[in-house]
C-alpha cells in the first residue's frame, strides 16, 4: 500500500465491497435495459477495462445462466496522441473472437475522462463490424470530457480536478480491489488517469 | 514499466540488446492480429509518408514493407534505382538530400554497398530502415527469423541454430548471428572454408565445415540462398559439388533434433541448397517467415515512425518526450 506524505494525499473512493456492488448493479442495469444477454458481446479496453469486462460478463452470465462472450481490445493504434516519445508502451493484442455484426457491444473501461480512449475504441470497433448498438460501461466517470461521449452505465460518478489522478487497483493486476483519488501524486503502480 | 526502443534508426542488429530485440518481437507479435482481420488496416500512421528506396532488385522485401506500411495507413512511395536519377550520376548523399526535402517520415533503403543506410542517416532527418546493405546487415529479415523461431520454440535462449551456406556474402547471416547471440542462442556457421570467414568466431559463432556435423542436434537450421554467380570456381568448384556437400536433404535433417525447424530467407533454389522434399516438408516454416515478415516490418515502422508525433502536452513532463526524440534524430547513429 502507498503511504501518504506531505506532497500528496490519497483518498479511497471505492473499497473492495463497494467495487463489487457497483459491478453487480451495472450487470443488473445492463440486463434491465437489454432485456436479455442473448445479443450481448462484452469488450474491455486494455488495460483494466478488459479485467472489468471479464467480471461483468461473468456476473451477467451468472444472472442469466448463460455464457456471455467477452473480448479485449488495445486501442493504442487508433489514438489521436499515439506517441509520446518517452512513454512507448507495448501495444497489446486485440482479441475479439466473436462476430459483432448485428449484436449489442458493451464497451467497458475503468475510468472515463476526456473521452478520447472511447472515441478510439469506437473507431476500432467499426473496423471489426457493424454492431446493432454500442453501450458504454465505466467503473468511474471523473468528468472533464473533451468529446461528446457519455456512458450508459457508471459505477461511481467522481467529481475531480484535472490535477488529480484516479488510481484503479484490481485483484487481477495489483492484488487488491480499490479505487483511490490521488492529489498531486505520481502513481507507483495501478492504473490512473 | 514498458520496454523502450529509443534508437532513431534500424541500421542493423549488431549492438542491440536482448531487451530491444524482444520489444520489437513482442510488438510484431501483436501486429500479426491486424493481418488476420477482415479490414487489415489500423490508422496508426495515417498521414505519414514512407519512401521505399531500392537500389537492388527485391520483390518480396519491398512488397512486404509496402504491405506493412499500408496496413498502418501510411502512404508509400517506391523508388527503384533504374527509375531514379541515380542512373544519371547523382550520388547517394544528393539523392538523400533531395528525398529529405520532400519530408518523408521514414526511408526504407536497400543498397548493394555496405554502410549505405548509415550514410543516408547522416544526411536526412527521418528514421532510416535498412532493408539490406551489401554483405553487411538485413535487420528485418533476422527479426522475422527470430520471431518465427520464438513462435515455434517458445524461446531463443539456449537454442542451437545452424546457419548453412554462403556466410561470407550473407547479410542475413550477419544480422542473425548478432541477434541470436544477443538473445542467448548458440550459433553454428556451416559451409566450405572459403565461404565461412574465420573472423566470425570472434562474434561467438562455432565454425563447422561439414554439413552433417553442423546440423547434428540443432534446434533450428537456417539455409541461405546460394548465389549462382559466386559458384564460378573461386569459392567452390561447381554448383553440383556444392549441392552434393551442403544441400540440405532428408538424411541431413534426420541428424538434427526431432523437433527441428527449417528456415530459408527465399527465394529458394530447389535442389541446390535445399531439396524440394525438405523445403515443402513438415519441418519447413518458410511460409511462416513470410507472414511474420509483414508483422516485423509493421512493428519496425510503428516503433520508429509512430513516436515522432508531438507529445501530448498536458500529461508529458516538460522536456521528456520531444527532447529525447529530437536528440536521437540529430545524433543519427
Interface residues (C-beta under 8 A of the other chain):
Chain A: X74 X76 X77 X78 X81 X82 X83 X84 X85 X86 X87 X88 X89 X90 X91 X92 X93 X94 X95 X123 X124 X127 X128 X129 X162
Chain B: X1 X2 X3 X4 X5 X23 X26 X27 X29 X30 X31 X33 X34 X37 X38 X39 X41 X42 X43 X44 X72 X302 X303 X306 X307 X308 X309 X311 X312 X314 X315 X316 X320 X321 X322 X324 X325
